[in-house]
Amino acid sequence: MFLAPLLRWGSFLSIALAVATAFALSVLSARPEPLGFFTSSSLGSVANASTYCYRGVRTHDHDNPSAQCFTVVNGTFARVWSDANIEETAESSSSSCDGAKTKTETKTELLDGYVIPGLWDGHAHLMAWGEFLHSVDLFAAQNMTEVRSRLRAHLRRNPDAGTRDSWLRGAGWDQDLYGRMPTAGDIDEDPALRGIFMMLDRNDGHCVWVSRPVLDMLPRNMTETPGGQIIREPGPGVFCDDAMDPVTALRPKTSDETRTRLVRDAMRDLNSVGLVGVHDASTPPADVALYNKLADGEDWTVRVYGMLECDARNSYCPGNATRIARSDSRFWLQSVKLFADGALGSWGSAMLEPYADKANSSGTLLINSTAMANLTKTWAQAGFQVNVHAIGDRANRHVIDAFVAALVHVCPEAAPDNYEALRICQVKHRFRIEHAQIVHPDDQARMHNIGIIPSVQPTHPTDDMRFAQLRLGPERTAHRAYRMRSYINIAPLLGSDFPVEPPNPFHGIYAAVTRKNPATGLGFNGSADGWHTDEALTFDEAIWGFTGATAYGAFLDGRAGLIRDGAFADWVVLDRPIEDIPIEDLRTLKVRETWVAGKRVYAREKPT
């Protein structure tokens, strides 16, 4: 019989309970009804009750933290318990899960493996991941020679790519590795690439690099928009933030058939690393319509919480402002995505003081503070959770100001200096800052006082550490940047921002605990030590960030991220209890099985 590590797990229970309610337990008696609305049915339909017993089940239910068995009815957990009479059989294996296991009066077959609740990514891009799986991977390409080599290899495998009707796509380039910004001329230098239609995303998604034929399609002497930047040195070819819009508008439209395939392939890949749900951090109206249609099919194997992004970024689009909550809980939409600034790596994040390595710039606000406040009020009044991308400390300050103004607007009892009333209102609306990467200590205090949810990605600091201090200097890096532990009392929900980072949640857990890069197992400049480990999370806090905290951030507390009566029957099977796995082994951990709504959606092939 599985015996949970009660000392360690037990000590986490009080933390989990506090995090689950985002430190609002003191005001729960006065809590308004949340925006979320869900029925008891869930993904798929299981005609009959099915019972499963494993060697151990980690539930994340503070009343019953460990179990061995659970019964699934219509895609939800109907009963969770431990059974001293389970008889282990020699046939128990991952393959024995194909059929339903029903508990008899005397014994129940014990399945091999150890269960954890299904994992969620709190900030990611579903359609973009599907596209990335079929495009050029430029991450970690160290120089222009390697970039061109990868482009040529992709064209050999995909001879139809690179035409006017089918642009060559890729992602992951980084000017810091090349010593300068790339140019359209860098592509022309290779005869095999000259003349192709190409658009490559920077590794943060906030700049695109295009080839000469695409550049020639654009108007000559383009002028920069207030929220964008056209890179002109050392030559043309790169467009950042809002300046990307004229470029992306030229890209040939992708058919619904192709987009359907991209979503299917993305979901299969996500299931293989234990993901059962995704907060889709930019869902344009066209994707909303497609997702709602595809969610009727059997290939839809990941629950998707959408964040509507209007076709015109940072706007109110009343024709699309309709919340969606399917009774099967496959796809729902009740939040909106806004953008305050760009990214740190491309000097686009809006800072209170100039960059340490670019003294003539403090980044770019994509929307002014008055417009941000008005937009937040409008969307909140329409019943939408407001989630805002903010990287720099100036952007984060403006977002917090906007959130306060909106909470005061939608909750008459609230006032800017009445933090108790603001907290109560925030529990209902659950405004989120997506990334919250660099936040002034004064604004960190305001986030705590109000309960603003930080949506952070643990693998961002372990990748950005190679340039972060160059951009910020030591003081801002030490006291403002890449907070995690500083946010623990306000339920930081965790994600990856894929395809900016790989989607594997175990890599995110590793990075959160060690503050080291999961790809290398190393810290800053190849050190064996983690980077700013004072901001590291414990293992239990990190796994909660991918389960209970992500549930709270999507109004799913009590429904997702745990195994208990009435919750979604989503779980992951591992070869060992996750508590017993050495932290370094998380870098190479392979999921045995992934289940969504009581249906197995992924099974690892047995080694031959």
Disulfide bonds with the S-S distance in Angstrom:
Cys53-Cys69 2.04
Cys207-Cys240 2.07
Cys310-Cys317 2.03
Cys411-Cys425 1.96
